[in-house]
């Protein structure tokens, strides 16, 4: 999805209106571990500009593409200098992008991880080869499963106790 398109604007504004936390995922979905500090800054600020245009909020959270740069102190310093307070990582990868929304696979990953505590699930909002209905069915099944296990879904800011926006 092109965030600069009318549809991109509509989606971002609806997410904000519905109370979802909008974090950064970089402008061009680049692996941060392959970029210079200047390139990281460019990736972060360009997306931030569009999110701010639509919501008047600047994200303080990032989910790094591919998990790239996780734990790298130099990347963390660049992000900190830009006002980012958290790089949010997942402990369950549903591989929804590869499995085309396979509910059984995703719930198997949830079951394996629940024995270790809570879940931060990696899900995608768009990719080739999956319908909107199949994606929504997958998310609904994941939420229903978590609720059946006594968990309450929360936004990332509630999960980690930090402000989602600068």
WOTA-V402695 format. One record per pair of residues at least 24 apart in sequence whose C-alpha atoms are under 7 Angstrom apart, sorted by sequence separation. I is the first residue (numbers start at 1). GAP is how many residues later the second one is. D is the distance in whole Angstrom. If there is no record, write none. Layout:
i->[I I]
gap->[GAP GAP]
d->[D D]
This chain:
i->[60 61 62 63 60 61 62 63 60 61 62 63 61 92 96 97 91 92 93 94 91 92 93 94 100 101 90 91 92 97 100 90 32 90 101 31 101 24 30 31 33 103 107 23 29 32 33 22 23 24 25 31 32 101 23 24 25 103 16 23 24 25 25 13 37 12 13 9 83 61 60 59 60 59 60 58 59 57 58 21 20 21 21]
gap->[24 24 24 24 25 25 25 25 26 26 26 26 27 27 27 27 28 28 28 28 29 29 29 29 29 29 30 30 30 30 30 31 32 32 33 34 34 35 35 35 35 35 35 36 36 36 36 37 37 37 37 37 37 37 38 38 38 38 39 39 39 39 40 41 41 42 42 45 83 103 104 105 105 106 106 107 107 108 108 134 135 135 143]
d->[4 6 6 6 6 5 5 5 7 6 6 6 7 7 6 7 6 6 6 6 6 5 5 7 7 7 5 6 6 6 5 5 7 6 6 6 6 6 6 6 5 6 7 5 6 5 5 6 7 6 6 5 5 6 5 5 5 7 7 5 6 6 6 6 6 7 6 6 7 6 5 6 5 4 5 5 6 6 6 6 7 7 7]
